[in-house]
Amino acid sequence: MAQSACILLLPMEIITGLTLLEGNSTVKEHRLLMVEQLQSKISCISMICISLKHIPKITLMAPDCRPCPPAVVVAAVLALLRLCRGLSPPSLNGCVALLRNVTGSGKVQKCALEALSALSSSSEVSVMLVEVVTLLIEYLNHPDSDPTMLQKSYQALVQWIGVCSNLSSITNQLKEDLTQVVRKRACDMRWEVRDSTVEFLGHLAGLPACRTEVGGACNAAEYLLGGCCVTTPLLVEALHDPESYVRASAVCALAQTMTHSWQEGVVPTKEQAEIVTQLLEMLSQDTEGFARRAVLQYFITWFSSHPSCNSCPLLMQSVRSVLLQGSADLDWEVKVHTLDLAELLMDQAFLGQHGYTKGLESHPAQPHPYAATAKQAYTLTQRSDLLCALDGLVKQGLLSVLLSGLFDCDRPVGLKACRLLIRLKHVLLLKTQDESDAVKTDPGLYCELLSQGWAQEIRNVLGTEERSNETDPHTVTVNVCNLVTSLDLEDRLDVLTRSSDHFYNSPRSLLQDILTASAAHAQQDSQLKEEVIVDCY
């Protein structure tokens, strides 16, 4: 194994001129053959990339087996990256004639950046942090760096900063250089570069606290980029980017930036309130699903991170708007994320209530018919808590979201909504008949639902039991508990969990497909020879 490690490092030693295998006699006989093979550009690039792929594993070998210390391997990778980009002159010990094979090679540089990222987890390499950061900033600032190169440079930088928790060795000049290059790349003409830059800001904000030169601890983004005064304005600006991928990445990065303050329960600032307003506008107006999905994830992260959601009025006010807008979205993934947020609301309201199980997929396992069960008495306080919790959810628009999802044409949406309604149903089915009657007849458990596409389904279920709204003919008033318990949710769940072939793989469906294809083919031959586009959604 030690000899194999030496052979893998030999091309790096020949190209860079660094001493990686000092005093190792086992590779002398291979050196001339290796130099000969490196003369060919194709062979040279291939061998260098193979070496780069495996050298991170070499640094993880036992100290008595590895040919050289891990820090020396990192130095060799940095030297190779500089030679490829022309950032430094070749070493006197290196083979200058071979440099033309790797100079400007994008493949070698990408493999080297990937190796550099992997080497961050090796032991004894933290002493190379300053050299690594310096090289990566130079790569980020180089005018000829393509989007993929920049992305891998960002990834390597995050890896090293995340592993080397003590950043006190990074100078103020390096921090200033990094801030300038990030601002520069955030305005790049190529959307891929802007996207990578925004993602970098989010990943940097998500790193654990680092140690500084004064012995304290702070966020890596705050220490390296000056905190929110640099990061947040760049991300807010990216919310209006013409490319939807960048807008979505900006939303995700903002969530990562603010997670720490959410977890501490800090009161949102005026700036954060303005961001929420922009996100709600994006949810209702953005034409691309990527950005709208990211907005839902933002509020899911906020809700999950906040220690007490009820203590944050801005969050709870936003949730209702997010639920109503998200459930009416045309993108099925947005609707599923909306139901994920609804699930968090249910968990917060009902967790601890009898009959409610967090994460319940279908319905609880039924007890053995001969098992002894003890009757559990419910107090008036417990019933009041249940009604208050349910009333709060109804006011947030939860019931409308679940019913809209239940009758949605997209199967994943209907499946998620059905499972959540079953969980709601079980918490409402109290064991004692008197208490069930009390819950069902409680006047506070009536709610008005907009007369949407699924309203007729609700009327069919309830028959004549719903109330007509004299002031607004476009709404229907229903008893929440009666509605939820009347829906045949278990049968609907059974249908939804079957494969789509259960609905569509039939002789009649096959005949329709044949006739449609034949008609399209005949029209193509007789008229315009238009391309027939098949929707495989």
DRENVEX-737478 format. One record per residue (C-alpha): x, y, z; residue number from 1. Coordinates in steps of 0.001 Angstrom, whole numbers, plus 500000, padded with zeros to 6 digits. Layout:
BEGIN
x_y_z_n
X_Y_Z_NUM
...
REM end
This chain:
BEGIN
x_y_z_n
500000_500000_500000_1
502837_502388_500810_2
504423_501737_497422_3
501106_502410_495654_4
500833_505716_497511_5
504308_506665_496296_6
503421_505864_492679_7
500278_508006_492946_8
502259_510955_494305_9
505059_510658_491752_10
503313_512621_488936_11
502639_515484_491388_12
506283_515571_492412_13
507491_515596_488817_14
505136_518376_487717_15
505408_520687_490742_16
509063_520082_491577_17
508245_519725_495285_18
509889_516979_497281_19
507124_514558_498211_20
509054_511298_498176_21
512412_512264_499682_22
514674_509285_500384_23
512209_506823_498878_24
514197_504441_496691_25
511207_502422_495514_26
510125_505077_493002_27
513494_505801_491380_28
513088_503004_488893_29
509617_504296_487970_30
510570_507964_487541_31
511978_507743_484000_32
509023_505706_482793_33
506629_508159_484459_34
508319_511170_482839_35
508052_509476_479454_36
504339_508842_479919_37
503769_512439_481027_38
505146_513706_477705_39
501781_513017_476063_40
499215_515665_476960_41
496295_513228_477117_42
498258_510768_479224_43
499613_513548_481438_44
496195_515017_482240_45
494754_511568_482871_46
497539_510540_485262_47
497478_513842_487148_48
493690_513578_487621_49
494011_509990_488882_50
496646_511148_491337_51
494472_514038_492535_52
491510_511726_493025_53
493396_509418_495365_54
495799_511665_497295_55
493193_512667_499936_56
493045_508988_500902_57
496848_508910_501169_58
496799_511630_503831_59
494445_509485_505928_60
496914_506583_506054_61
498824_505735_509199_62
501812_508072_509739_63
504309_505230_509276_64
502770_504282_505909_65
502156_507608_504178_66
505078_508916_502090_67
504925_512512_503387_68
502967_514703_505839_69
499477_515845_504768_70
500517_519516_504798_71
503124_518772_502120_72
500440_517162_499952_73
498271_520274_500336_74
501237_522406_499311_75
501676_520275_496183_76
498014_520714_495195_77
498280_524468_495717_78
501451_524561_493600_79
499700_522629_490823_80
496748_525033_490871_81
499077_528013_490620_82
500981_526458_487717_83
497773_525651_485855_84
496588_529231_486171_85
499998_530835_485670_86
499926_532475_489090_87
503530_531539_489887_88
506661_530599_487893_89
507597_526914_487653_90
509967_525439_490204_91
513570_524906_489211_92
513195_521281_490250_93
510078_520754_488173_94
509936_519459_484634_95
509282_522663_482702_96
508692_520796_479455_97
505673_519068_480956_98
503987_522216_482211_99
502484_522965_478819_100
500319_519854_479233_101
498585_521133_482369_102
498719_524909_481872_103
495175_526164_481370_104
493682_522670_481709_105
490207_523068_483176_106
489954_519352_483933_107
493123_519357_486029_108
492085_522489_487886_109
488634_521117_488725_110
490116_517843_489962_111
492654_519779_492016_112
489968_521952_493611_113
487950_518846_494478_114
491067_517283_496016_115
491714_520476_497958_116
488201_520337_499407_117
488673_516713_500457_118
492075_517442_501995_119
490458_519832_504492_120
489401_516828_506593_121
492976_515506_506881_122
494900_515937_510101_123
497692_518455_510526_124
496590_520633_507592_125
495166_523611_509497_126
498587_525274_509265_127
497933_525649_505530_128
494721_527668_506009_129
496162_531032_505028_130
497841_529610_501901_131
494631_527856_500887_132
492434_530935_501399_133
494924_533114_499508_134
494962_530761_496516_135
491184_530401_496431_136
490662_534166_496528_137
493050_534476_493596_138
491034_531872_491700_139
487776_533654_492514_140
489215_536938_491332_141
490802_535616_488130_142
489034_536991_485037_143
489313_533713_483103_144
487688_531483_485735_145
484642_529714_484318_146
481468_529222_486389_147
482308_525629_487333_148
485776_526658_488531_149
484317_529425_490650_150
481715_527106_492144_151
484369_524583_493154_152
486514_527375_494573_153
483612_528500_496741_154
482977_524918_497855_155
486628_524412_498809_156
486644_527683_500731_157
483565_526682_502734_158
485095_523276_503478_159
488334_524743_504837_160
486664_527481_506852_161
484211_524974_508302_162
486938_522538_509387_163
489465_525103_510634_164
487408_526612_513421_165
490225_528962_514470_166
490340_531717_511856_167
492606_534084_513769_168
495442_533510_511272_169
493426_535085_508426_170
494633_538663_508036_171
492495_541750_507606_172
493827_542097_504083_173
492599_538617_503175_174
489193_539402_504639_175
489018_542609_502634_176
490062_540775_499465_177
487385_538136_500030_178
484695_540757_500613_179
485603_542587_497418_180
485640_539459_495262_181
482278_538306_496644_182
480737_541690_495838_183
482267_541503_492379_184
480973_537999_491632_185
477504_538816_492999_186
477168_541192_490028_187
478701_538862_487434_188
477033_538775_484032_189
476810_534976_484169_190
473867_533777_486239_191
475716_530599_487237_192
478394_532713_488928_193
475830_534848_490737_194
474077_531673_491852_195
477298_530144_493215_196
478093_533387_495039_197
474689_533523_496703_198
474960_529857_497699_199
478405_530554_499175_200
476985_533328_501357_201
474311_530980_502656_202
476735_528119_503353_203
479136_530496_505088_204
476353_531778_507340_205
475407_528200_508192_206
478869_527267_509491_207
479357_526828_513243_208
480888_529604_515320_209
484616_530144_514885_210
487330_531390_517249_211
488945_534778_516675_212
492268_536326_517632_213
490829_537787_520845_214
489670_534367_521988_215
485985_534984_521392_216
483552_533181_519111_217
481518_534558_516232_218
479845_533526_512997_219
482246_532845_510115_220
480337_535149_507760_221
480430_537921_510357_222
484155_537486_510916_223
485216_537222_507272_224
482702_539481_505507_225
481616_541888_508185_226
478333_540141_508945_227
474874_541222_507830_228
476013_544654_506658_229
477607_542907_503656_230
475749_539611_503342_231
472113_540692_503711_232
472155_543565_501148_233
473698_541257_498545_234
471060_538592_499179_235
468177_541082_499171_236
469405_542419_495854_237
469540_538862_494518_238
465820_538457_495287_239
465199_540564_492180_240
467649_538713_489950_241
466302_537970_486444_242
467253_534291_486806_243
464899_532170_488906_244
467679_529874_490156_245
469480_532865_491656_246
466297_534151_493291_247
465659_530736_494821_248
469242_530480_496087_249
468963_533965_497582_250
465855_532966_499546_251
467588_529840_500874_252
470698_531822_501787_253
468600_534399_503678_254
467052_531582_505706_255
470510_530261_506587_256
471654_533771_507487_257
468764_534370_509881_258
468478_530920_511451_259
470753_531859_514363_260
468643_534865_515358_261
465465_532810_514962_262
466779_530133_517303_263
467530_532757_519940_264
464049_534246_519587_265
465350_537695_518637_266
462581_540141_517702_267
462600_540679_513904_268
464002_544002_512778_269
462376_546413_510340_270
464734_545123_507658_271
463621_541538_508255_272
459970_542595_508104_273
460640_544173_504706_274
462242_540930_503551_275
459124_539014_504593_276
457001_541427_502554_277
459190_540804_499508_278
458977_537054_499981_279
455184_537141_500155_280
455142_539161_496946_281
457460_536609_495361_282
455143_533784_496416_283
452178_535430_494726_284
453862_536985_491692_285
457016_535065_490754_286
456527_533185_487494_287
458987_530388_488306_288
458321_527530_490681_289
461916_527366_491970_290
461629_530694_493754_291
458147_530009_495140_292
459281_526657_496537_293
462218_528392_498197_294
459860_530886_499850_295
457904_528024_501401_296
461144_526470_502646_297
462092_529830_504169_298
458942_529944_506303_299
459251_526248_507174_300
462793_526884_508426_301
461660_529969_510334_302
458765_528137_511960_303
460963_525141_512837_304
463798_527270_514242_305
461797_529701_516377_306
461541_528568_520009_307
458019_529957_520412_308
456140_530792_517236_309
453237_532401_519076_310
455644_534969_520551_311
456525_536231_517066_312
453532_538106_515599_313
455298_538693_512277_314
455758_534961_511797_315
452195_534015_512679_316
450748_536803_510529_317
452834_535601_507616_318
451891_531948_508029_319
448234_532526_507144_320
449168_534355_503928_321
451690_531677_503034_322
449168_528876_503586_323
446437_530491_501501_324
448742_531510_498650_325
450690_528260_498657_326
447620_526034_498566_327
446345_527912_495496_328
449648_527649_493628_329
449831_525855_490282_330
453077_524062_491175_331
452444_520771_492973_332
455724_520972_494889_333
454740_524362_496264_334
451464_522841_497446_335
453289_519928_499103_336
455605_522380_500899_337
452515_524303_501987_338
451181_521117_503543_339
454547_520622_505255_340
454063_524015_506896_341
450505_523045_507827_342
451892_519913_509447_343
454209_522019_511608_344
451208_524063_512727_345
449356_520893_513685_346
452353_519546_515565_347
452621_522729_517571_348
448893_522868_518342_349
448087_519220_519040_350
451288_517574_520224_351
450463_516120_523614_352
446743_515882_522882_353
445201_512443_523164_354
444946_510703_519799_355
447572_512815_518033_356
450845_511276_516930_357
453579_513347_515309_358
454672_511968_511962_359
451718_509567_511720_360
451504_508278_508156_361
448050_506776_508007_362
446388_505834_511266_363
447498_504349_514570_364
447645_500628_514977_365
444377_499286_516346_366
444570_497593_519760_367
444066_493866_520080_368
440321_493144_520398_369
440849_491198_523628_370
443364_493569_525173_371
442415_495200_528452_372
442100_498971_528122_373
441621_501522_530828_374
439092_504275_530388_375
440645_507691_530347_376
438674_510584_531715_377
438866_513921_529929_378
438520_517050_531960_379
436811_520238_530891_380
440209_521919_530726_381
441527_519308_528290_382
438499_519687_526069_383
438799_523476_526195_384
442477_523293_525205_385
441571_521089_522274_386
438864_523457_521083_387
441122_526487_521443_388
443901_524784_519511_389
441520_523774_516748_390
439973_527235_516630_391
443429_528767_516208_392
444224_526443_513322_393
440945_527230_511609_394
441660_530950_511837_395
445081_530334_510274_396
443322_528760_507299_397
444555_525224_507983_398
441269_523504_507186_399
440977_525221_503800_400
444518_524155_502955_401
443892_520520_503878_402
440577_520285_502021_403
441998_522016_498978_404
444857_519516_498984_405
442567_516543_499532_406
440674_517219_496300_407
443735_518339_494361_408
444397_516722_490997_409
448070_516113_491855_410
448412_512794_493639_411
451310_513726_495995_412
449309_516710_497213_413
446165_514670_497822_414
448139_511959_499585_415
449828_514403_501973_416
446583_516242_502723_417
444703_513002_503327_418
447259_511794_505853_419
447150_515089_507720_420
443361_515041_507824_421
443449_511522_509255_422
445761_512744_512016_423
443357_515605_512684_424
440442_513184_512693_425
442030_510956_515331_426
442629_513803_517729_427
438964_514806_517403_428
437552_511313_517976_429
437307_511343_521754_430
436567_508111_523533_431
433615_509306_525560_432
430388_509846_523625_433
429317_512780_525768_434
432551_514595_525096_435
432334_513852_521375_436
428879_515368_521287_437
430144_518398_523188_438
432931_518931_520712_439
430696_518498_517680_440
428093_520965_518894_441
430511_523602_520140_442
429606_526853_518327_443
433231_527900_518085_444
434022_524992_515774_445
432134_526300_512776_446
434109_527910_510014_447
433491_529497_506646_448
435141_527995_503589_449
435451_529692_500261_450
433275_528077_497629_451
436220_526778_495593_452
436420_523868_493192_453
436209_521352_495989_454
433203_523040_497669_455
430757_520804_495797_456
432592_517755_497143_457
432093_519091_500658_458
428383_519615_500025_459
428077_516069_498738_460
429691_514762_501918_461
427645_516852_504351_462
424374_516840_502438_463
422124_519531_503893_464
424032_519965_507138_465
426141_522909_505975_466
424920_526405_506670_467
424253_528829_503829_468
425910_532209_504255_469
423365_534937_503625_470
425950_537738_503477_471
428365_536007_501142_472
426969_533416_498696_473
430515_532424_497715_474
431234_530794_501074_475
429879_527784_502906_476
429830_527396_506696_477
430577_523947_508062_478
431056_522276_511406_479
434745_521393_511529_480
434509_518221_513583_481
431460_516950_511706_482
433182_517540_508390_483
436462_515863_509300_484
434772_512820_510810_485
432342_512492_507881_486
435003_512321_505191_487
435828_508760_504182_488
439529_509434_504552_489
440764_505867_505026_490
439231_504688_501743_491
440545_507737_499944_492
444012_507095_501362_493
443849_503512_500125_494
443086_504737_496613_495
445778_507424_496667_496
448499_505053_497854_497
447994_502745_494882_498
450140_503234_491799_499
448964_505448_488976_500
448493_502313_486819_501
445468_501512_488982_502
443712_504514_487412_503
445093_504756_483920_504
446387_501370_482793_505
443159_500039_481358_506
442012_498850_477877_507
439936_501982_477412_508
442869_504216_478295_509
445124_502285_475933_510
442593_502637_473112_511
442402_506393_473713_512
446194_506643_473519_513
446235_504726_470204_514
443490_506866_468668_515
445156_510083_469804_516
448528_509044_468410_517
446941_507940_465114_518
445079_511212_464714_519
448217_513199_465413_520
450196_511101_462921_521
447551_511514_460212_522
447428_515252_460738_523
451202_515444_460550_524
451301_513591_457214_525
448452_515494_455607_526
449117_519040_456717_527
451985_520778_458459_528
454295_517995_459690_529
454299_519639_463087_530
456204_518143_465981_531
453943_516135_468285_532
454782_517023_471876_533
453891_514370_474436_534
453268_515568_477967_535
454909_512977_480211_536
454205_514865_483444_537
REM end
